[in-house]
Amino acid sequence: MPVVWPAVGACVLPNVGGWFGAFFVARNIDTWYAKLKKPVWCPPNRVFGPVWTGLYSSMGYASYLVWRDGGGFEGDARLPLALYGSQLVLNWAWTPIFFGSHNIGLSLLEIGVLWGNAAACGYYFFKINPIAGYIFIPYMAWLTLATALTYSVWRENSKEKEAKD
């Protein structure tokens, strides 16, 4: 197999979950999500798809670098790749929790766990391949924004829900 295929596969794989999540977003973006109170610094909806595509592809490439340089799943890369897989599953799970079940509180808790897992992953990626660790910096920045946004949406909209109860 040509050497390029593992790298291509690693870049494509994370996007699969993103495409799955898009189903939940598409069904709720113009209805439920549009009615939520959001902060003025919330990025426009059209930004999220391209940003996530770039981040998924880059973190996939970082995972390839770690797999390649860390001896695959049986070498030193075992823990970093396990962290990568778990943070990817957590990342994919956020969208159905937030957009699918409309559970903003649980999505806030979930993204907090995701943030910690992704930070650990980036740290351990750096130990195997520094470039792979650096590739995680934009992802962590965007996750920080997403976490702050989730918190803000939860805070602003849970008050309204409490008033109705």
N, C-alpha and C positions, 0 to 999 in steps of 0.2 A: 504494500500500500504506500502511495506517495506520502511523504512527510507532511504535506500541507493538509491532508484530510482530517487528522485529529484536531488540528487548530481550527479548521472550518467548523467541524462538528461542535467543538467546545464553544464557539461563538454563536452558533445557531441554537443550541439546546436551551439556554436560559430564556430566549425569546419565545419558546413554545408556551411556557407558563404565562408569559405576558400576553400572548395572543388569546389564551384561555381566559385570562382576567378581563380582556377587552369585551368579552361577551357580557359580563356583569356591568361594566361601565356603560356600554352602549344602551343597555336597557334602562339605565337610571340617570344618565347625565342630564337629560333635558327635563326630567320630571322631579324625582326626589332630590338629587344633588343641586339642581338649580334653585330649589327653595331654601336650601340651607344658608344660614348666615356664615359668611366667610370673611376673613380679614382683607383689608385693602391690598395687602402684599401677596395675595394668592395669585400664582401664575395663571395665565389664561389657559383654558382647557386644551387648546390646540398645541400647547407646548409639551404636555405630558407624554404623548405617544412617541415623538421623536427623541425626547430625552431618555425615556426608559429603553428604547431600542438601542441607543448608543451605550447606555450604561450596562444593559444586559450583554451586549456584544463584547464590550471591553472587559467586564468581569469574567466572561467566558474565556476570553483570550488569556487573562491572568491565570485562570485555573489550568489552562493548557500549559503555560510556562512552569507552574508549580508541579504539575503532573510530570512534565518532561524532565525538569531539573531535580525533582525530589524523589525519583525512583518509582513513580506511579503509585498505585494503591497499596503496594507492599513495602514501599520505602519510607523515607522521612516525610513524604508528602501525605501520608495517611491521615494524620490529624487535621492539617490544613484543608484537605479535600473533604473530610467529614464535616468540618465547620462550614465549608463552602456549600455543600449539599444541603445542610440544615438551614443555613441562612437563605438559600434559594427557595426552599419549601416555605419558610416563613414569609419571604417576600411574596411569593405567589398566593399565599393564604390571605394576605391582607385585603386584597381586592374583593373576594367574595364575602369576607366578614363586613367590610365597610359598605360596599355597593350592593352586595347580594342580600345580606341580612339587615342592613341599615343599623348595625350595632356599633355605634361610634365609640362607646366606652371600651368594648372588647377590642376594637381595632386599635385604640390608643395603647392598651396594655400589650397587644401583640406587636405593634411597631416598636415599642420599647425593648421587648425581648429581641426582636429582629436587629435593632440598632446595636445592642451589645454583642450579639452573635456575629454580625458583620464586622464590627470593630476587631473582635478576636480573630476572625478570618483574615482580615487585612494584615494584622500583626504577624500571624503565622505564615502568611504568604510572603511577607517581607523577609522573614528568616530563611526561606528557601530561595527566593528570587526577589531582590529589591525592586525591580521594575514592576513585578506583579503586585507588590505591596503599594507602590506609588499609584498604580492603576486604580486601586480602591479609594484613593482620596476623593475624586469627584463623586463617586458613589456615596461615600460617607457624608459629603457635603449635601448631596441631594436628599439622602435619608434624614439628615438633620432638619432640612427644610420641611420634608414630608412629615416628620414627627411633630415639629412645631405647628404645622398646618393642621394636623389631626387633633392636636391638643386644643388649638384655637377653635376649631369647628365643634369639638366636644364641649368646650367651656361655653361658647355662645349659644349652642343649641340645646344643651342639657338644662339650662336655666328656663328656656321656653317650655320644655317638656315638663319640668317640675311645676311650673305655674299652671299647666293644664291639668295636672294630677290632683 
